[in-house]
Amino acid sequence: MQKQENSTYLKAITIRDISDVHSIKEDIKKNMILILRVTPLAQKDVEQLRKVVEELYSIAKAEDAEIARLGEERIIIAPSSIKIWKPEYDLK
């Protein structure tokens, strides 16, 4: 019998544009842990950043994933098997 490895990957991504959401969605479906840096998009277009965050939140909930802020510059998305402690003021 061959041993099957079920690895969970962690991936860091810098979001520069709303077009990055498609590949992030695919990574969420692969049950990856994602650390998303949003600073470049925030500096370029705050309204577009707001839309990206709303879309990521919807995708995460649809895929039963956890999503939370990591300070002011980052967002983490993880499979439901990984629990993220979230303070009261976090993404809702």
Rosetta blueprint (number, residue, H / E / L):
1 M L
2 Q L
3 K L
4 Q L
5 E L
6 N L
7 S L
8 T L
9 Y L
10 L E
11 K E
12 A E
13 I E
14 T E
15 I L
16 R L
17 D L
18 I H
19 S H
20 D H
21 V H
22 H H
23 S H
24 I H
25 K H
26 E H
27 D H
28 I H
29 K H
30 K L
31 N L
32 M L
33 I E
34 L E
35 I E
36 L E
37 R E
38 V L
39 T H
40 P H
41 L H
42 A H
43 Q H
44 K H
45 D L
46 V H
47 E H
48 Q H
49 L H
50 R H
51 K H
52 V H
53 V H
54 E H
55 E H
56 L H
57 Y H
58 S H
59 I H
60 A H
61 K H
62 A H
63 E L
64 D L
65 A L
66 E E
67 I E
68 A E
69 R E
70 L E
71 G L
72 E L
73 E L
74 R E
75 I E
76 I E
77 I E
78 A E
79 P L
80 S L
81 S L
82 I L
83 K L
84 I L
85 W L
86 K L
87 P L
88 E L
89 Y L
90 D L
91 L L
92 K L
